[in-house]
């Protein structure tokens, strides 16, 4: 993907790393699975609050990881025009 910035000389190329993009999506899916499928299995048990606290911590960590993976997946590279050295 190539973007042209108005008022600037040169272009910005955005390279997408699909492996990091897929890893970020999988991390988000793991958070959704933990809250919708895994946690309800413990509902009504005495361990529910402990499992919920663990899932909260893991969800925060996985969200941080997915944000970093999205950041790494989209990398910008500035290129100089051909007429300039």
Protein Blocks (a to p, Z undefined) as FASTA:
>chain_A
ZZddehiacdddddddfklmmmmmmmmmmmmmmmmmmmmmmgoiaklmmmmmmmmmmmmm
mmmmmmmmmmmmpccdddddfkbZZ
